[in-house]
Amino acid sequence: MGDWLKRMSAVAAGRILAWLIISILTTTSLGISFFSTWDYLRTAPWPILFLSLFGLLVAFSIVILFGLIFVSSPIQDGTFGSKYLLWYKLPIRKVSWKFDQFLGGGSGQGQPVLIYSFQPQFKVNWGKGISPKATYIECETTGARQDVLLSPIDQYVKADAVEYIPRGGWFNCQVYFGGITKEAFLQTWDGFKFVFEYNNKSFSREFSRRELEEWIERFWLYSNRRAQPKGRIKSS
């Protein structure tokens, strides 16, 4: 315990202290407010009690509704996924992940989509960094499995060849498929699980066939969208 306190920086200690003070004050204020409201409602006439419960239900429903809309709506036009992917970027995690454009593809001029790569990014948020052990994707349906290469420097290597990944920067991962059609891709990767093993921990995420198909469809629509109308400048 003593060694841990000695290694803690003044900034980190200040943040923890501020968090504790804010948490105590917030919890105390909410507790006082809750008990005061509860004492009032216990002796209030039934119409007020009914309206209070109805208002609480409406407020809760609105929060849930807007939460669902936020999660299900796309971030923007193009190859991005749903906003729930932002959950993986939160810095409360030891390792954050960018899955916004988890597949790399090419299309245009009405041509079908060709899938070139699986390409997430990751960042170590806190601690001394990590030592990758193994990184791969595998498909339970087809039995396919392929290593995910990491780029700790300006080249891609297998995870077991990486000694150390420091915190604070975004690093690339990649599985190269070579530019294959949607049909060939889904025949091999009928949905897959991404696994990232480091230190004595493991992170995994499932990519369903439906999610892959939706990404390919979004990418095709974005790549073959109608061009933005342009104005015209007066001739001199």
ZAZA-87822 format. One line per field, with one value per residue (C-alpha): residue number from 1; residue in three letters; x, y, z. Coordinates in Angstrom, 3 decimals. Layout:
<rs>
i = c(NUM ...)
aa = c(ALA ...)
east = c(X ...)
north = c(Y ...)
up = c(Z ...)
</rs>
This chain:
<rs>
i = c(1 2 3 4 5 6 7 8 9 10 11 12 13 14 15 16 17 18 19 20 21 22 23 24 25 26 27 28 29 30 31 32 33 34 35 36 37 38 39 40 41 42 43 44 45 46 47 48 49 50 51 52 53 54 55 56 57 58 59 60 61 62 63 64 65 66 67 68 69 70 71 72 73 74 75 76 77 78 79 80 81 82 83 84 85 86 87 88 89 90 91 92 93 94 95 96 97 98 99 100 101 102 103 104 105 106 107 108 109 110 111 112 113 114 115 116 117 118 119 120 121 122 123 124 125 126 127 128 129 130 131 132 133 134 135 136 137 138 139 140 141 142 143 144 145 146 147 148 149 150 151 152 153 154 155 156 157 158 159 160 161 162 163 164 165 166 167 168 169 170 171 172 173 174 175 176 177 178 179 180 181 182 183 184 185 186 187 188 189 190 191 192 193 194 195 196 197 198 199 200 201 202 203 204 205 206 207 208 209 210 211 212 213 214 215 216 217 218 219 220 221 222 223 224 225 226 227 228 229 230 231 232 233 234 235 236)
aa = c(MET GLY ASP TRP LEU LYS ARG MET SER ALA VAL ALA ALA GLY ARG ILE LEU ALA TRP LEU ILE ILE SER ILE LEU THR THR THR SER LEU GLY ILE SER PHE PHE SER THR TRP ASP TYR LEU ARG THR ALA PRO TRP PRO ILE LEU PHE LEU SER LEU PHE GLY LEU LEU VAL ALA PHE SER ILE VAL ILE LEU PHE GLY LEU ILE PHE VAL SER SER PRO ILE GLN ASP GLY THR PHE GLY SER LYS TYR LEU LEU TRP TYR LYS LEU PRO ILE ARG LYS VAL SER TRP LYS PHE ASP GLN PHE LEU GLY GLY GLY SER GLY GLN GLY GLN PRO VAL LEU ILE TYR SER PHE GLN PRO GLN PHE LYS VAL ASN TRP GLY LYS GLY ILE SER PRO LYS ALA THR TYR ILE GLU CYS GLU THR THR GLY ALA ARG GLN ASP VAL LEU LEU SER PRO ILE ASP GLN TYR VAL LYS ALA ASP ALA VAL GLU TYR ILE PRO ARG GLY GLY TRP PHE ASN CYS GLN VAL TYR PHE GLY GLY ILE THR LYS GLU ALA PHE LEU GLN THR TRP ASP GLY PHE LYS PHE VAL PHE GLU TYR ASN ASN LYS SER PHE SER ARG GLU PHE SER ARG ARG GLU LEU GLU GLU TRP ILE GLU ARG PHE TRP LEU TYR SER ASN ARG ARG ALA GLN PRO LYS GLY ARG ILE LYS SER SER)
east = c(0.000 2.825 4.689 1.493 1.002 4.607 4.272 1.086 1.667 0.388 -2.009 -3.473 -3.831 -5.554 -8.001 -8.878 -9.390 -11.591 -13.622 -14.168 -15.286 -17.680 -19.081 -19.710 -21.396 -23.523 -24.608 -25.456 -27.478 -29.397 -30.085 -31.471 -33.583 -34.930 -35.935 -37.543 -39.576 -40.527 -41.743 -43.897 -45.390 -46.361 -48.788 -49.749 -53.268 -53.620 -53.925 -50.503 -49.076 -50.513 -49.166 -45.739 -45.555 -46.830 -44.222 -41.482 -42.620 -42.722 -39.247 -37.852 -39.489 -38.038 -34.546 -34.865 -36.289 -33.513 -30.945 -32.254 -32.314 -28.746 -27.529 -29.315 -28.701 -25.622 -22.862 -22.956 -23.301 -20.678 -19.004 -19.500 -21.295 -23.903 -23.173 -23.058 -19.556 -18.555 -18.868 -15.609 -13.759 -14.494 -11.289 -12.618 -11.275 -7.658 -7.681 -10.060 -11.104 -12.121 -14.516 -16.018 -14.679 -13.718 -13.648 -11.672 -13.314 -13.496 -16.367 -17.750 -19.187 -21.823 -19.212 -19.705 -17.876 -14.493 -13.388 -9.690 -9.133 -10.350 -8.829 -9.685 -7.536 -6.699 -5.226 -3.878 -5.448 -3.617 -0.940 2.508 1.341 0.663 2.426 0.301 0.201 -2.131 -4.581 -6.832 -10.268 -12.084 -15.385 -17.138 -19.394 -16.697 -13.715 -11.688 -9.042 -6.462 -3.940 -4.558 -1.316 -0.334 1.606 3.602 6.006 5.841 5.219 2.720 3.824 2.197 1.216 3.798 6.542 5.572 7.345 5.540 2.730 2.872 -0.153 -1.463 -1.484 -3.729 -2.253 -3.477 -4.523 -5.093 -6.180 -5.650 -8.198 -6.821 -9.884 -12.598 -16.284 -19.059 -20.065 -16.543 -15.985 -19.195 -18.591 -15.385 -16.281 -19.924 -19.632 -16.481 -15.040 -12.154 -9.819 -7.027 -4.944 -2.487 -0.682 -2.979 -6.204 -8.283 -10.686 -13.150 -16.011 -18.426 -19.156 -22.334 -23.110 -25.884 -23.479 -21.038 -23.787 -25.049 -21.540 -21.082 -24.467 -23.657 -20.294 -21.852 -24.487 -21.835 -19.415 -22.132 -24.129 -25.338 -22.874 -23.613 -25.136 -22.736 -23.324 -21.942 -19.726 -20.517 -18.248 -16.094)
north = c(0.000 2.403 1.753 2.357 5.746 6.721 5.980 8.038 11.453 14.648 15.172 11.679 12.128 15.485 13.956 11.135 13.576 15.845 12.834 11.697 15.167 15.596 12.085 12.670 16.039 14.721 11.622 13.675 16.222 13.548 11.688 14.778 15.658 12.122 11.794 15.245 14.390 11.004 12.534 14.989 12.387 10.070 12.674 14.270 13.873 11.012 13.304 14.810 11.368 10.098 13.076 12.680 9.015 9.754 12.493 10.165 7.483 9.962 11.287 7.763 6.834 9.929 9.107 5.519 6.682 9.192 6.635 4.115 6.747 7.753 4.170 3.089 6.145 6.305 8.699 10.213 9.161 6.799 3.714 4.411 2.048 2.837 5.112 2.206 1.629 4.745 2.635 0.922 4.258 5.328 6.059 4.183 1.108 0.058 -0.244 1.792 0.651 2.454 0.298 3.193 1.871 -1.641 -2.855 -1.328 -1.540 -0.079 0.649 3.351 3.836 1.215 -1.454 -4.023 -3.544 -5.227 -5.902 -5.331 -5.450 -5.624 -2.510 -1.521 0.859 0.753 3.000 2.211 4.762 4.317 2.319 1.452 0.087 -3.462 -6.494 -8.149 -11.944 -12.941 -11.185 -12.917 -13.251 -16.558 -17.746 -20.497 -21.361 -21.893 -22.608 -19.825 -18.130 -15.463 -13.484 -9.769 -7.868 -4.901 -1.790 -0.569 1.125 1.674 -1.968 -4.713 -7.707 -10.504 -9.765 -12.096 -10.116 -6.919 -6.373 -3.272 -0.842 2.482 4.410 7.588 6.937 5.191 2.075 0.168 -3.448 -5.197 -8.392 -8.149 -9.978 -8.947 -7.226 -9.896 -9.598 -9.536 -13.101 -14.500 -12.572 -13.778 -17.326 -17.397 -14.926 -15.622 -13.363 -13.564 -12.926 -10.530 -11.485 -9.355 -10.960 -8.880 -9.216 -11.595 -10.200 -10.663 -8.467 -9.872 -8.612 -10.437 -9.104 -10.803 -11.559 -8.977 -6.289 -7.120 -7.025 -3.679 -2.206 -3.378 -1.931 1.435 1.525 0.815 3.533 6.027 5.177 5.354 8.280 10.966 13.806 17.058 19.664 22.474 26.140 28.150 31.209 34.108 34.373 37.491)
up = c(0.000 0.880 -2.381 -4.380 -2.679 -3.322 -7.054 -7.337 -8.888 -7.296 -10.220 -9.837 -6.090 -6.616 -9.091 -6.719 -3.841 -5.977 -7.138 -3.541 -2.404 -5.337 -4.834 -1.119 -1.708 -4.569 -2.670 0.431 -1.573 -3.448 -0.209 1.531 -1.516 -1.823 1.842 1.867 -1.212 0.177 3.472 1.528 -0.819 2.021 3.356 0.026 -1.470 -3.945 -7.042 -6.289 -5.631 -8.927 -10.903 -9.300 -10.220 -13.724 -14.187 -12.986 -15.432 -18.324 -17.491 -17.284 -20.622 -22.315 -21.080 -22.333 -25.687 -26.327 -25.213 -27.743 -30.502 -29.678 -29.710 -32.894 -35.064 -37.317 -36.393 -39.881 -43.486 -44.771 -43.438 -39.752 -37.407 -34.781 -31.851 -29.420 -30.786 -28.844 -25.689 -26.611 -26.816 -23.237 -21.284 -18.244 -20.010 -19.738 -23.534 -25.716 -29.191 -32.377 -34.371 -36.364 -39.666 -38.700 -42.319 -45.157 -48.562 -52.041 -54.426 -56.712 -60.186 -59.397 -58.738 -55.951 -52.672 -52.297 -48.718 -48.125 -44.377 -40.814 -39.230 -35.655 -33.620 -29.925 -27.238 -23.775 -21.432 -18.150 -16.424 -17.715 -21.065 -22.181 -23.637 -26.360 -26.343 -29.187 -31.478 -33.990 -35.548 -35.784 -37.220 -35.303 -38.255 -40.880 -38.640 -40.256 -38.144 -38.969 -36.956 -36.481 -37.039 -34.881 -35.844 -32.814 -35.261 -39.022 -39.883 -39.073 -37.020 -35.028 -31.457 -29.925 -31.698 -29.860 -26.561 -25.341 -26.277 -24.377 -23.222 -24.788 -28.542 -31.066 -32.687 -35.738 -36.126 -39.433 -41.111 -44.873 -47.033 -50.428 -51.890 -52.069 -52.886 -50.317 -51.198 -50.860 -47.637 -45.961 -47.156 -45.096 -42.363 -41.585 -38.576 -36.466 -33.011 -32.513 -29.644 -28.190 -25.437 -23.440 -20.096 -18.188 -19.686 -22.797 -24.773 -27.302 -29.437 -31.711 -35.210 -36.416 -40.049 -39.912 -38.692 -41.484 -44.108 -42.804 -42.971 -46.558 -47.527 -45.899 -47.621 -51.040 -50.576 -49.460 -52.272 -54.937 -53.597 -55.969 -56.371 -54.530 -56.918 -57.742 -58.478 -61.372 -61.426 -63.756 -66.748 -66.804)
</rs>
